[in-house]
């Protein structure tokens, strides 16, 4: 922050010096403004001060809604930033005929807004895995997501209005697409946060949380996949192959396909649990520890897995919503289905299953 303050101070001094030189040498307002807009040095200084202002606004937004960043959030920010910069550079090559000072400013604003979305997602993940969170943290993150959604909608509205007015393909297609992705991601993150708060109010007894989370992420991936395909086709027809979309399109398709496969596997396992997993006999309950390792309660009736471990039927069903392995020995619940890759979590949150195992 101190480095930004120093750089901002030097930038303000340089900009004021350029403005003073323009007005003192030209004498009148109009010639001075023409000089400022045509001189390459003055133009660079003005663009630089605009960048400084955006960075200061970004820092203030971060401090108001998030406070100090955690180490994991800083790492996420650094990793995503470099990748996003490369993708934006590819996008600039596609829209090179629309390149202008305004386009450069909009791209910079998009990158800063995207970084705020990454931080919001990481902070929600942190809140979900932290036992004690202050009320102020909840108020801040809800306000932050509302602020981000408002910003997304404003930029999306401006881009769509420009497209309607011009009725031709332009760089506004790129910004409309990007802010649609950001808006749907923000809504998904907020709904996921609502699921967490609801489960917290129920003291962790909401058994359907994992399934609803899975449906939420499935719908989000389906929307994103549809948007990527539509945008890919539009850009391909009007500009050529959008190289910066290929990786995102592939990852979105792969995630969507994995979630569908996980859900089908889960339905196949749980559709005939009574036939697939026999009831434990009284002798088996007496011969082993009669405590369900998932809920830590005594078992009077239980289901037996292929590996021989016993669990409550409702606990086993809840576990299978997140994992496809035995909570005790990590053996596959159905050895002949899938392979080592079937240990993936249905709801995309293996950490939750591990917490259940620990407690």
C-alpha positions in Angstrom: 0.0 0.0 0.0 2.9 2.3 0.8 4.4 1.7 -2.6 1.0 2.5 -4.2 0.9 5.7 -2.2 4.4 6.8 -3.3 3.6 6.0 -6.9 0.3 7.8 -6.8 2.0 10.9 -5.3 4.6 11.0 -8.0 2.0 10.4 -10.7 -0.1 13.3 -9.3 2.9 15.6 -9.3 3.8 14.6 -12.9 0.3 15.1 -14.1 0.0 18.5 -12.4 3.3 19.6 -14.0 2.1 18.6 -17.4 -1.2 20.5 -17.0 0.6 23.6 -15.7 3.0 23.4 -18.7 0.2 23.1 -21.2 -1.8 26.1 -19.8 1.3 28.3 -19.2 2.7 27.7 -22.7 -0.6 27.9 -24.6 -2.3 30.6 -22.6 -5.9 29.6 -23.4 -8.1 26.7 -22.4 -8.9 25.3 -25.9 -5.2 25.2 -27.2 -4.1 23.8 -23.8 -6.7 20.9 -24.0 -5.7 20.2 -27.6 -2.1 20.0 -26.5 -2.9 17.6 -23.6 -4.8 15.3 -25.9 -2.3 15.3 -28.7 1.0 15.2 -26.9 2.2 11.7 -26.4 3.9 12.5 -23.1 0.8 14.2 -21.7 -1.4 11.5 -22.9 0.7 8.8 -21.2 0.7 10.8 -17.9 -3.1 11.2 -18.1 -3.6 7.5 -18.7 -1.3 6.8 -15.9 -3.2 8.9 -13.4 -6.4 7.2 -14.5 -4.8 3.8 -13.8 -3.7 5.1 -10.4 -7.2 6.3 -9.5 -8.7 2.9 -10.5 -6.1 1.1 -8.3 -6.8 3.4 -5.3 -10.6 2.7 -5.8 -9.8 -1.1 -5.9 -7.7 -0.8 -2.7 -10.5 1.1 -0.9 -13.1 -1.4 -2.0 -10.9 -4.2 -0.7 -10.4 -2.6 2.7 -14.0 -1.7 3.2 -15.5 -5.1 2.4 -12.6 -7.5 3.1 -10.0 -5.8 5.3 -6.6 -7.4 5.3 -6.2 -10.4 2.9 -5.2 -13.8 4.0 -2.1 -15.5 2.5 -4.3 -18.0 0.5 -6.2 -15.1 -1.0 -3.1 -13.3 -2.1 -1.8 -16.5 -3.7 -5.1 -16.9 -5.6 -4.9 -13.3 -6.7 -1.4 -13.6 -8.1 -2.1 -16.9 -9.9 -5.3 -15.8 -11.5 -4.0 -12.4 -12.5 -1.2 -13.7 -14.6 -3.4 -16.1 -16.4 -6.2 -13.5 -16.9 -3.7 -11.0 -18.3 -2.6 -13.5 -21.0 -6.2 -14.3 -21.9 -7.0 -10.6 -22.2 -3.9 -10.1 -24.4 -5.3 -12.8 -26.7 -8.7 -11.0 -26.7 -7.0 -7.7 -27.6 -5.6 -9.3 -30.7 -9.1 -10.3 -31.8 -10.5 -6.9 -31.3 -7.4 -5.0 -32.5 -9.5 -2.9 -34.9 -11.5 -1.5 -31.9 -8.4 -0.7 -29.9 -8.6 2.7 -28.3 -7.9 4.5 -25.1 -11.4 3.7 -23.9 -11.0 0.1 -24.7 -7.8 0.0 -22.7 -9.5 1.6 -19.7 -12.4 -0.9 -19.9 -10.0 -3.8 -20.1 -8.2 -2.5 -17.0 -11.4 -2.0 -15.1 -12.5 -5.6 -16.1 -9.3 -7.1 -14.7 -9.7 -5.2 -11.4 -13.3 -6.2 -11.1 -12.5 -9.8 -11.8 -9.9 -9.8 -9.1 -12.5 -8.6 -6.6 -14.7 -11.6 -7.7 -11.8 -14.0 -7.0 -11.4 -12.6 -3.6 -15.1 -12.8 -2.8 -15.1 -16.5 -3.8 -12.1 -17.2 -1.7 -13.5 -15.4 1.3 -16.8 -17.3 1.1 -14.7 -20.6 1.0 -12.9 -19.4 4.1 -16.1 -18.6 6.0 -17.5 -22.0 5.1 -14.6 -23.8 6.7 -14.2 -21.6 9.8 -16.1 -22.6 12.9 -16.4 -19.1 14.4 -17.1 -16.2 12.1 -18.1 -12.7 13.5 -21.3 -11.1 12.5 -19.3 -8.2 10.9 -17.7 -10.7 8.6 -21.1 -12.0 7.4 -22.3 -8.4 6.9 -19.2 -7.5 4.9 -19.3 -10.5 2.6 -23.0 -10.1 1.9 -22.5 -6.4 1.2 -19.5 -7.2 -1.0 -21.4 -9.7 -3.1 -24.3 -7.2 -3.5 -21.8 -4.5 -4.5 -20.2 -6.8 -7.1 -23.5 -7.8 -8.6 -24.5 -4.2 -8.9 -21.2 -3.4 -10.7 -21.6 -6.4 -13.0 -25.2 -5.4 -13.9 -24.2 -1.7 -14.6 -21.4 -2.7 -17.0 -23.5 -5.4 -18.6 -26.3 -2.9 -19.1 -24.0 -0.3 -20.8 -22.5 -2.9 -23.1 -25.9 -4.3 -24.1 -27.3 -0.8 -24.7 -24.4 0.0 -26.9 -24.8 -3.2 -28.9 -28.5 -2.5 -29.4 -27.8 1.1 -30.6 -25.1 0.2 -33.0 -26.6 -3.2 -34.1 -23.2 -4.5 -35.2 -20.5 -6.8 -33.7 -18.0 -4.8 -31.7 -15.8 -5.1 -28.6 -19.0 -4.6 -26.5 -19.7 -8.3 -27.2 -16.6 -9.2 -25.3 -17.5 -7.0 -22.3 -21.2 -8.2 -22.3 -20.0 -11.8 -22.2 -17.5 -11.2 -19.5 -19.9 -9.4 -17.2 -22.6 -12.0 -17.8 -20.2 -14.7 -16.6 -19.2 -12.6 -13.6 -22.8 -11.9 -12.7 -23.9 -15.5 -12.8 -20.8 -16.5 -10.8 -21.6 -13.9 -8.1 -25.2 -15.1 -7.9 -24.0 -18.7 -7.6 -21.5 -17.8 -4.8 -24.2 -15.9 -2.9 -26.7 -18.8 -3.1 -23.9 -21.2 -2.0 -23.3 -18.8 1.0 -27.0 -18.9 1.8 -26.9 -22.7 1.9 -24.0 -22.5 4.3 -25.8 -20.1 6.6 -29.0 -22.2 6.5 -26.9 -25.3 7.4 -25.3 -23.3 10.2 -28.7 -22.3 11.6 -29.7 -25.9 11.6 -26.5 -26.7 13.5 -25.1 -28.8 10.7 -28.2 -31.1 10.4 -29.3 -30.1 6.9 -28.8 -33.4 5.1 -29.7 -32.1 1.7 -27.2 -29.4 1.6 -24.6 -31.3 -0.5 -27.3 -32.3 -3.1 -28.6 -28.7 -3.4 -25.0 -27.4 -3.7 -24.4 -30.0 -6.5 -27.5 -28.8 -8.4 -26.4 -25.2 -8.0 -23.0 -25.9 -9.4 -24.5 -28.0 -12.2 -26.8 -25.2 -13.2 -24.0 -22.7 -13.1 -21.8 -24.8 -15.2 -24.6 -25.4 -17.7 -25.2 -21.6 -18.0 -21.5 -20.9 -18.4 -21.1 -23.6 -21.0 -24.1 -22.2 -23.0 -22.6 -18.7 -22.8 -19.2 -19.9 -23.9 -20.6 -21.8 -26.8 -22.7 -18.9 -27.9 -20.0 -16.3 -27.6 -17.5 -18.6 -29.3 -19.8 -19.0 -32.3 -20.5 -15.2 -32.5 -16.8 -14.3 -32.3 -15.9 -17.0 -34.8 -18.4 -15.8 -37.4 -17.4 -12.1 -37.0 -13.7 -12.1 -36.1 -12.2 -15.5 -36.3 -11.1 -18.2 -33.9 -11.2 -16.8 -30.3 -8.1 -18.4 -28.9 -8.6 -17.0 -25.4 -11.8 -18.9 -25.0 -10.6 -22.4 -25.9 -9.2 -23.2 -22.4 -12.2 -21.8 -20.5 -14.6 -23.6 -22.9 -12.8 -26.9 -22.4 -12.6 -26.6 -18.6 -16.3 -25.6 -18.3 -17.3 -28.6 -20.5 -15.0 -30.9 -18.5 -16.5 -29.8 -15.1 -20.0 -30.1 -16.4 -19.3 -33.6 -17.7 -17.7 -34.6 -14.4 -20.7 -33.4 -12.4 -23.1 -35.3 -14.6 -21.1 -38.5 -14.3 -20.9 -38.0 -10.5 -24.6 -37.5 -10.2 -25.4 -40.5 -12.3 -23.0 -42.6 -10.2 -24.6 -41.4 -7.0 -28.1 -42.2 -8.2 -27.0 -45.7 -9.3 -25.5 -46.4 -5.9 -28.4 -45.0 -3.8 -31.3 -46.1 -5.9 -31.2 -49.7 -4.5 -29.4 -49.3 -1.2 -31.5 -51.9 0.5 -30.5 -54.6 -2.0 -27.0 -53.4 -2.6 -26.0 -53.0 1.1 -27.4 -55.7 3.4 -28.5 -55.0 7.0 -26.0 -55.8 9.6 -26.9 -58.8 11.8 -26.9 -58.4 15.7 -23.8 -60.6 15.8 -22.0 -58.2 13.4 -23.0 -55.2 15.6 -21.8 -56.9 18.7 -18.6 -58.1 17.1 -17.6 -54.6 16.1 -17.7 -51.1 17.5 -21.4 -50.2 17.3 -20.6 -46.5 16.9 -21.3 -44.9 13.5 -18.1 -43.1 12.5 -20.1 -40.6 10.5 -22.4 -39.3 13.2 -20.6 -40.8 16.3 -23.9 -42.2 17.6 -24.6 -45.8 18.7 -26.1 -48.1 16.1 -29.0 -50.5 16.7 -29.5 -51.0 13.0 -26.9 -50.5 10.3 -26.0 -51.2 6.7 -22.9 -53.2 5.8 -20.6 -52.1 3.0 -18.6 -54.5 0.8 -15.5 -53.8 2.9 -17.4 -54.9 6.1 -17.8 -51.5 7.9 -21.1 -50.6 9.3 -23.0 -47.3 9.2 -26.5 -45.8 9.8 -28.5 -45.9 6.5 -29.3 -42.2 6.6 -25.6 -41.4 7.5 -24.4 -43.6 4.6 -26.8 -41.9 2.2 -25.6 -38.4 3.3 -22.0 -39.5 3.0 -22.5 -40.9 -0.5 -23.8 -37.4 -1.6 -20.2 -36.2 -1.1 -18.0 -39.3 -1.5 -18.0 -42.7 -3.2 -15.6 -44.4 -0.8 -15.9 -45.9 2.7 -15.5 -43.3 5.5 -13.3 -45.7 7.4 -11.0 -47.5 5.0 -11.5 -45.3 1.8 -12.3 -48.4 -0.3 -14.7 -47.9 -3.2 -18.3 -48.4 -2.2 -18.9 -50.2 -5.5 -15.6 -51.7 -6.5 -16.7 -52.7 -10.0 -17.9 -49.2 -10.9 -15.5 -46.5 -12.0 -12.0 -46.7 -10.7 -9.6 -44.7 -8.5 -11.1 -41.5 -10.0 -14.5 -42.2 -8.3 -13.3 -40.7 -5.1 -14.2 -37.3 -6.3 -16.8 -35.4 -4.2 -20.3 -35.1 -5.6 -20.7 -31.6 -4.4 -17.2 -30.6 -5.3 -16.2 -30.2 -1.7 -14.0 -33.2 -0.5 -13.0 -31.1 2.5 -16.5 -31.5 4.0 -16.3 -35.2 3.8 -12.9 -35.1 5.5 -14.3 -33.0 8.4 -17.1 -35.6 8.9 -14.5 -38.3 9.1 -12.4 -36.4 11.6 -15.2 -35.8 14.0 
